[in-house]
Amino acid sequence: MSCLENLQNQKSIDIYGEKMDKINKILLVAIPMTICNLKCRYCYLTKRDNLCVGKQIKYGFSPEDFAKAVSKERLGGIAYANFCADGETLLAKDIDKYIYAYLSCGHYAEIVTNMTVTKILDKILEWDDETLSRVSFKCSFHYLQLKERGLLDAFANNVNKVWKRGCSASIEITPDDELIPYIEEVKEFSMRHFGALPHLTIARDDKNGRDYLTSLSIEEYDKIWSQFDSSFWQFKKSIFNVKRTEYCYAGKWSLYLDLATGDTKQCYCGTNGVQNIVKCPKKPINFVAIGDCKDFHCYNGHALLTLGLIPGITDTKYGNIRDRVREDGTHWLQPKMLSFLSAYF
């Protein structure tokens, strides 16, 4: 049975009075491609010695082989995948083909992008309505870089195109010290174009114990940026630099996947259970939980913890910290996506 045929047989559960899909696996799809069309001061990736080599990704398999490797039968159900490159995701060669192959299996996807690669974005938005309803864009809002390069209108137009086509999109800005004089400008632009303020992430300093990347005291930092009332930022702060001692199901309920090789591991920092899931697509995947995580805090725990990899640790749902309600009462995330991100395992 093909992936497209499987789409007609996907399992669902009752959420908010409607039959909705349930997350059975999380895929963290790493795209080892470093090319980017922006250069942000706060980008922690640019601090790494091996970045900015400007090399395109070389895939070791076709989109069709990728679809076979991540079929619903093999993963045990519907998956939610985050596609993210070390550079700008939509600049990775043929990335749209690999994401579409994955979506053809009936899965859901989150695409991390700075929303400026209009040519590739427009190709994605030509997909059928049902497929696009299972796509969410994590829109990295690099305000100063966009302003300096005359790309603010392109960013806003692309975000609104995504919503118009029935996709979900969440806008996220980095609370960088250099942005502080422009806060009112950012707020006005956001309300005018997005109907709500952007969410905030946390800029971290990977060269200094992965601490906050700011010259401010934590008290000053919190006072300035709390005006955005971002539930995303609030949750990230609550887990930042907090060692997790609970039993973690990363590796059992999720996989970190290298899109160039097909190699997987349990999580960003997991080292056990390394396997290649593409070379032998008929071979069962060995899902092994990390259990006792050795990392000093949960890397990207804003997603992994709110998606349930440590059961009972929080009532916060990933969809809720990605969503915003606009002034007109509509949502950044489509109802189907919002419900899906509240139903897992």
C-alpha positions in Angstrom: 0.0 0.0 0.0 1.4 3.4 -1.0 1.9 6.4 1.3 -0.8 8.2 -0.6 -3.3 5.3 0.0 -2.3 5.3 3.7 -3.5 8.9 3.9 -7.1 7.5 3.6 -6.6 5.2 6.6 -5.0 7.4 9.2 -6.0 6.9 12.8 -7.7 9.8 14.6 -9.0 10.7 18.1 -11.7 13.0 19.4 -10.3 16.4 20.2 -12.5 19.5 20.8 -15.5 17.6 19.5 -14.0 16.7 16.1 -12.1 13.7 14.7 -8.4 14.8 14.6 -5.1 13.1 14.0 -2.8 12.1 16.8 1.0 12.4 16.9 2.7 9.0 17.3 6.3 10.0 16.6 8.4 13.2 16.4 11.1 13.6 13.8 13.8 16.2 14.3 15.0 16.4 10.7 18.4 18.0 10.5 19.5 19.5 7.2 23.3 19.8 7.2 23.5 22.8 4.9 25.0 26.1 6.1 24.1 28.6 3.4 22.1 31.6 4.6 21.1 34.8 3.0 21.1 36.7 6.3 23.9 37.2 8.9 22.5 37.9 12.3 24.7 38.9 15.2 23.0 36.6 17.7 23.0 33.5 15.6 24.6 30.8 17.7 25.4 28.7 14.7 27.7 31.3 13.3 29.9 30.9 16.4 30.7 27.3 15.4 34.0 26.8 13.7 32.6 24.5 11.0 29.7 26.7 9.9 29.6 29.1 6.9 31.5 26.8 4.6 28.8 27.5 2.0 28.3 23.9 0.9 25.0 22.5 -0.4 23.5 19.3 1.1 24.3 16.1 -0.8 21.5 13.6 -0.3 22.3 9.9 -0.1 18.8 8.9 -1.2 15.8 10.1 -3.2 12.6 11.7 -2.0 10.8 8.4 -2.8 13.3 6.4 -0.7 12.8 8.9 2.1 9.0 8.4 2.0 9.4 4.6 2.2 11.7 5.1 5.2 9.2 7.2 7.2 5.9 5.5 6.2 3.2 5.4 8.9 3.5 1.6 9.2 7.2 1.9 10.0 6.8 4.8 12.4 3.8 3.3 14.1 1.4 6.1 13.1 1.4 9.8 12.1 4.5 11.8 12.7 5.2 15.5 13.3 8.6 16.5 11.8 10.6 19.7 12.2 12.7 20.5 9.1 15.6 22.8 10.0 18.9 23.6 8.3 22.0 25.0 9.8 21.5 27.9 7.3 18.2 29.0 5.7 16.1 25.8 5.3 14.5 26.8 2.0 17.9 27.4 0.4 18.7 23.7 0.7 18.6 22.1 -2.8 15.4 20.2 -3.5 14.2 20.5 0.1 10.6 21.0 -1.1 10.7 17.6 -2.8 11.8 15.8 0.4 9.3 17.6 2.5 6.5 16.8 0.1 7.5 13.1 0.0 7.3 13.0 3.8 3.9 14.8 3.7 2.6 12.3 1.1 2.6 9.7 3.8 0.0 11.6 5.8 2.3 13.2 8.3 2.5 16.8 9.5 5.5 19.1 9.2 7.0 22.3 10.7 9.4 24.2 8.4 11.8 26.6 10.0 12.5 29.5 7.7 13.3 33.3 7.5 10.4 33.6 4.9 12.5 35.4 2.3 13.1 32.6 -0.2 10.0 33.5 -2.1 10.7 31.3 -5.2 10.7 28.1 -3.2 8.0 29.1 -0.9 5.7 29.8 -3.9 6.5 26.2 -5.2 5.4 24.8 -1.8 2.2 26.8 -1.8 1.2 25.2 -5.1 0.6 21.9 -3.2 -3.0 20.8 -2.8 -5.1 22.2 0.0 -5.2 19.0 2.1 -1.4 18.7 2.2 -0.9 22.4 3.1 -3.3 22.0 6.0 -0.7 19.8 7.5 2.1 22.3 7.2 3.2 24.9 9.7 5.9 27.5 9.2 8.1 28.6 12.0 8.9 32.1 10.7 12.2 33.5 12.1 11.6 37.3 12.3 15.1 38.8 12.0 13.8 42.4 12.1 17.0 44.4 11.9 18.5 42.2 9.1 15.3 42.3 7.1 15.1 46.1 7.6 18.7 46.6 6.5 18.2 44.5 3.4 14.8 45.9 2.4 13.1 42.6 3.0 10.5 43.5 5.7 7.6 43.7 3.2 8.7 40.5 1.5 8.7 38.7 4.9 5.2 40.0 5.8 3.8 39.3 2.4 5.1 35.7 2.5 3.7 35.1 6.0 0.2 36.3 4.9 0.4 34.2 1.7 1.0 31.1 3.9 -2.1 31.9 6.0 -4.2 32.6 2.9 -3.3 29.1 1.5 -4.5 27.4 4.6 -1.1 26.7 6.3 -0.2 27.6 9.8 2.5 30.1 10.7 4.1 31.3 13.9 6.3 34.4 14.0 9.2 34.3 16.4 11.7 37.1 17.1 15.0 36.9 19.0 15.2 39.4 22.0 18.6 40.7 21.1 20.1 43.8 22.9 20.6 45.6 19.6 16.8 45.4 18.9 15.7 47.2 22.1 15.7 50.7 20.6 13.4 49.3 17.8 10.8 47.6 20.1 8.0 50.0 19.4 8.7 49.8 15.7 8.6 46.0 15.8 5.3 46.0 17.7 3.7 48.5 15.3 4.8 46.5 12.3 3.7 43.2 13.8 0.2 44.4 14.8 -0.3 45.9 11.3 0.9 42.8 9.3 0.3 39.8 11.6 -2.5 41.0 13.9 -0.5 40.2 17.0 2.9 40.6 18.5 5.6 38.0 17.7 6.6 35.3 20.1 10.1 35.5 21.6 12.7 32.9 21.7 15.9 33.0 23.8 19.2 34.0 22.4 21.8 31.7 24.0 25.6 32.1 24.1 27.0 28.7 23.1 30.5 30.0 23.8 29.8 30.9 27.4 28.1 27.9 29.0 25.1 28.4 26.8 23.9 31.2 29.0 21.6 34.0 27.9 23.1 36.1 25.1 22.6 39.5 26.7 24.7 42.2 28.5 21.7 42.9 30.7 20.9 41.5 34.1 18.2 38.9 34.0 15.9 41.4 35.9 16.4 44.0 33.2 16.1 41.4 30.4 12.8 40.2 31.8 11.4 43.7 32.4 12.1 44.8 28.8 10.9 41.8 26.9 7.9 40.7 29.1 5.9 43.4 27.3 5.5 41.0 24.4 3.5 38.7 26.6 4.9 35.6 24.8 3.8 32.3 26.3 6.5 30.7 24.1 9.2 32.9 25.8 7.8 32.3 29.2 7.9 28.5 28.8 11.5 28.6 27.4 12.6 30.7 30.4 11.0 28.2 32.8 13.1 25.3 31.5 16.3 27.2 30.5 19.4 25.7 32.2 17.1 23.4 34.2 18.6 19.8 34.4 16.0 17.2 33.6 16.0 14.2 35.9 12.8 12.6 34.9 12.6 9.6 32.5 12.7 10.8 28.9 11.1 8.9 26.0 13.2 10.6 23.3 14.4 7.8 21.1 11.3 5.8 21.8 8.7 8.4 20.7 11.1 10.6 18.6 14.2 10.4 16.4 16.8 12.9 15.3 17.3 12.3 11.6 20.2 13.5 9.3 18.5 14.2 6.0 21.8 13.8 4.1 22.7 10.3 5.3 19.5 8.8 6.8 21.4 8.2 10.1 19.3 8.7 13.3 20.0 9.0 17.0 17.6 9.4 19.9 17.7 13.2 20.2 19.9 16.2 19.6 22.3 15.1 22.3 21.5 11.3 22.4 24.4 9.0 21.5 22.8 5.5 21.9 20.7 3.7 19.4 22.4 5.1 16.3 20.9 3.5 13.2 20.3 4.3 9.5 16.6 4.1 8.7 16.8 4.7 5.0 19.2 2.1 3.7 16.9 -0.8 4.7 13.3 0.6 4.6 11.7 -2.8 5.3 13.8 -3.4 8.5 12.0 -2.4 11.7 13.3 0.7 13.5 14.7 0.1 16.9 13.2 2.8 19.1 15.2 3.0 22.3 14.3 5.6 25.0 17.1 7.8 26.4 15.7 7.5 29.9 18.2 9.4 31.9 19.3 12.3 29.8 23.0 13.3 30.3 22.6 16.9 28.9 22.6 19.8 31.3 19.1 20.9 30.1 16.6 19.8 27.5 17.8 21.0 24.2 14.8 22.6 22.4 12.7 21.5 25.3 10.1 24.1 24.3 9.0 21.6 21.7 10.1 18.3 23.1 8.6 18.8 26.5 5.3 20.4 25.4 4.9 17.5 22.9 5.1 15.0 25.7 8.5 13.3 25.6 8.6 13.5 29.4 5.0 12.6 30.4 3.3 14.7 33.1 6.0 17.3 33.3 3.8 20.1 32.0 0.2 20.8 30.9 1.5 23.3 28.4 0.8 22.2 24.8 3.1 23.0 21.9 0.3 24.4 19.8 -0.6 26.9 22.5 2.9 28.4 22.7 3.2 28.7 19.0 -0.3 30.2 18.4 -1.5 33.8 18.7 -5.0 35.1 18.5 -5.2 38.2 16.2 -7.2 41.3 17.1 -10.0 40.0 14.8 -10.2 36.7 16.8 -8.6 34.5 14.2 -5.6 32.3 15.0 -2.1 32.0 13.6 -2.4 28.2 13.6 -5.2 26.6 11.7 -7.7 24.6 13.8 -6.5 21.2 12.4 -2.9 22.0 13.3 -3.7 23.4 16.7 -5.7 20.4 17.6 -3.0 18.0 16.3 -0.3 19.7 18.4 -2.4 18.9 21.5 -2.9 15.2 20.8 0.0 12.8 21.1 1.1 9.4 22.5 
